């Protein structure tokens, strides 16, 4: 039985909705003159009423502007600006929407301070700022905050921070005494900077949406990976989805349900410190199966590499590693390219440098996913339509 990926019908192209917006824009281009009502003219000394006329030689002819079709696109209220963290993804998103990226000047002074200036008007516009807070996290986060502040001071109507990868998401609770909850702190900073809405892809934990006091649109990158896996010639009877730890069971279960309701296995892991993990045992049967390990991110690849070693010991035929966010901190590349994995499948929420590429790596784009969500937010449509936001994770 071939592998199948069950999902709802693909969303219609936003071109039709976009044409309606352009039509509204062209209609709004007409000039409306409002006249102030005054008292009726009265007769003076029996003479008929009259209105004094100024000297015609002093009158200057007024030419009203003619709205042309070429200017309709430039009059759109949807503006997309890119930070310096992932400009290639921003360009793909703009291309999906049929727009051009907004002109923005971002530079750094000699002492490291960040300077941001918008090169075009955003007054009354819906502005979307695409900037993942990937490494260097502090630099990219500060740049995002200054971009939001620049748009707020430029009188943008709505400011949406599009954060494909949300840094500090793992600091979402106090696991020990006297720890900070940095995820909540970052959420407060983005809100106080002036953002009206946040669009995030694959939070480390979904409850972190509650840290924001503004609306949050949370989309999942797994549908992109599901489409890719469904295109491969893997028999559904030979497939098993593996969660690399207990915390990712809900994500892996939803992923397995979409892949022809594949069986689920769980790696029991004990963590002795930050970025230090030790695998204990495996829950489930993987003997003779193609194991697909699913996680939201891969940082140093310690967890997923040790999990792959355990799967091979338990008789797995092939092991695939899948994640949305490829942080790839050293020594992740050495671990992932060591021959444990048949293929490592990631998305482009974080830009990957050429020196971090290896033969088993496959990069998928989430530009269409984010672009469709941006259009739905701008057009005041629901973003809950599959596969754009939900994987039925409970």
CORFENWO-V899682 format. One record per residue. N is the residue number from 1. D_CENTER is the distance of its C-alpha to the mean C-alpha in Angstrom with 1 decimal. Layout:
N | D_CENTER
N | D_CENTER
This chain:
1 | 34.6
2 | 31.6
3 | 28.1
4 | 26.2
5 | 22.7
6 | 23.1
7 | 20.5
8 | 20.8
9 | 21.4
10 | 18.8
11 | 17.6
12 | 19.7
13 | 18.7
14 | 17.6
15 | 20.5
16 | 23.0
17 | 21.1
18 | 20.4
19 | 24.1
20 | 25.0
21 | 23.0
22 | 24.8
23 | 28.1
24 | 27.6
25 | 26.9
26 | 30.1
27 | 32.0
28 | 30.9
29 | 32.3
30 | 35.9
31 | 37.9
32 | 39.1
33 | 42.2
34 | 43.3
35 | 47.0
36 | 48.6
37 | 51.5
38 | 54.8
39 | 58.3
40 | 60.6
41 | 63.0
42 | 66.5
43 | 69.9
44 | 71.6
45 | 75.5
46 | 75.6
47 | 73.6
48 | 70.7
49 | 67.2
50 | 65.4
51 | 62.2
52 | 62.9
53 | 61.3
54 | 60.2
55 | 61.6
56 | 59.9
57 | 60.2
58 | 57.7
59 | 55.0
60 | 52.1
61 | 50.6
62 | 46.9
63 | 44.8
64 | 41.7
65 | 38.6
66 | 38.0
67 | 34.5
68 | 33.8
69 | 31.3
70 | 30.0
71 | 28.9
72 | 27.0
73 | 23.8
74 | 24.1
75 | 24.6
76 | 21.3
77 | 19.6
78 | 16.0
79 | 15.2
80 | 12.3
81 | 13.0
82 | 12.0
83 | 13.0
84 | 15.0
85 | 12.8
86 | 11.3
87 | 12.9
88 | 13.3
89 | 9.7
90 | 9.7
91 | 13.0
92 | 12.1
93 | 9.6
94 | 12.6
95 | 15.0
96 | 13.7
97 | 14.1
98 | 17.4
99 | 16.9
100 | 17.5
101 | 15.6
102 | 17.2
103 | 19.9
104 | 19.5
105 | 21.8
106 | 20.6
107 | 23.4
108 | 24.9
109 | 28.5
110 | 31.1
111 | 30.6
112 | 26.8
113 | 25.9
114 | 22.9
115 | 23.6
116 | 21.2
117 | 22.6
118 | 21.2
119 | 23.4
120 | 23.2
121 | 23.6
122 | 20.9
123 | 23.4
124 | 22.6
125 | 19.2
126 | 15.8
127 | 13.8
128 | 10.1
129 | 9.8
130 | 7.3
131 | 8.6
132 | 8.0
133 | 11.2
134 | 12.6
135 | 16.4
136 | 18.1
137 | 16.2
138 | 18.6
139 | 18.6
140 | 14.9
141 | 14.7
142 | 17.8
143 | 16.5
144 | 13.5
145 | 16.2
146 | 18.6
147 | 16.2
148 | 15.7
149 | 19.5
150 | 20.3
151 | 18.6
152 | 20.3
153 | 23.6
154 | 23.2
155 | 23.3
156 | 19.9
157 | 20.0
158 | 16.5
159 | 13.9
160 | 10.3
161 | 8.5
162 | 4.9
163 | 5.0
164 | 3.7
165 | 7.3
166 | 9.3
167 | 12.8
168 | 15.9
169 | 14.5
170 | 17.7
171 | 19.9
172 | 19.5
173 | 23.3
174 | 26.7
175 | 28.1
176 | 31.0
177 | 33.0
178 | 32.1
179 | 28.5
180 | 25.7
181 | 22.6
182 | 20.3
183 | 17.1
184 | 18.8
185 | 20.0
186 | 16.6
187 | 15.4
188 | 18.7
189 | 18.3
190 | 15.1
191 | 16.8
192 | 20.1
193 | 18.7
194 | 18.2
195 | 14.7
196 | 15.1
197 | 11.9
198 | 8.7
199 | 5.4
200 | 4.8
201 | 4.9
202 | 8.7
203 | 10.5
204 | 13.9
205 | 15.7
206 | 14.7
207 | 17.4
208 | 15.5
209 | 13.9
210 | 17.5
211 | 17.5
212 | 15.9
213 | 18.4
214 | 16.0
215 | 14.0
216 | 10.9
217 | 8.9
218 | 8.2
219 | 7.4
220 | 9.2
221 | 9.2
222 | 13.0
223 | 13.8
224 | 13.2
225 | 15.6
226 | 17.9
227 | 18.4
228 | 19.4
229 | 21.8
230 | 23.3
231 | 24.3
232 | 26.3
233 | 29.9
234 | 29.7
235 | 32.1
236 | 30.7
237 | 33.8
238 | 33.2
239 | 29.6
240 | 28.7
241 | 25.3
242 | 25.6
243 | 23.9
244 | 24.4
245 | 25.1
246 | 26.0
247 | 22.8
248 | 20.8
249 | 23.3
250 | 21.4
251 | 18.4
252 | 21.0
253 | 23.1
254 | 20.4
255 | 19.7
256 | 23.5
257 | 24.0
258 | 21.9
259 | 23.9
260 | 27.2
261 | 27.5
262 | 28.1
263 | 29.9
264 | 28.2
265 | 29.4
266 | 28.6
267 | 29.2
268 | 30.9
269 | 29.9
270 | 31.4
271 | 29.7
272 | 32.3
273 | 30.0
274 | 26.6
275 | 25.6
276 | 29.0
277 | 29.3
278 | 32.3
279 | 32.2
280 | 35.0
281 | 35.2
282 | 33.6
283 | 33.6
284 | 33.9
285 | 35.4
286 | 34.0
287 | 37.3
288 | 37.2
289 | 33.6
290 | 30.4
291 | 28.2
292 | 24.4
293 | 22.9
294 | 19.5
295 | 17.5
296 | 14.1
297 | 14.9
298 | 17.9
299 | 19.2
300 | 23.0
301 | 23.3
302 | 26.3
303 | 25.5
304 | 24.5
305 | 27.4
306 | 30.0
307 | 28.8
308 | 29.3
309 | 32.7
310 | 33.6
311 | 32.5
312 | 34.8
313 | 37.6
314 | 37.3
315 | 37.7
316 | 34.3
317 | 34.7
318 | 31.3
319 | 28.2
320 | 24.6
321 | 21.8
322 | 18.3
323 | 15.2
324 | 11.4
325 | 11.6
326 | 14.6
327 | 15.8
328 | 19.3
329 | 21.6
330 | 25.2
331 | 26.9
332 | 24.1
333 | 25.0
334 | 28.6
335 | 28.0
336 | 25.6
337 | 28.0
338 | 31.1
339 | 31.7
340 | 30.5
341 | 27.7
342 | 28.2
343 | 24.6
344 | 21.5
345 | 18.4
346 | 15.0
347 | 11.7
348 | 10.6
349 | 7.6
350 | 10.7
351 | 13.3
352 | 16.6
353 | 19.9
354 | 22.7
355 | 24.9
356 | 22.6
357 | 23.0
358 | 25.6
359 | 27.1
360 | 25.5
361 | 21.9
362 | 19.7
363 | 16.2
364 | 14.1
365 | 11.4
366 | 8.1
367 | 8.3
368 | 10.2
369 | 8.1
370 | 5.1
371 | 8.3
372 | 10.3
373 | 8.3
374 | 8.5
375 | 12.1
376 | 12.9
377 | 12.0
378 | 14.1
379 | 16.8
380 | 17.1
381 | 16.7
382 | 15.8
383 | 12.5
384 | 14.6
385 | 15.9
386 | 15.7
387 | 14.1
388 | 10.9
389 | 10.8
390 | 14.0
391 | 16.0
392 | 18.9
393 | 18.5
394 | 21.3
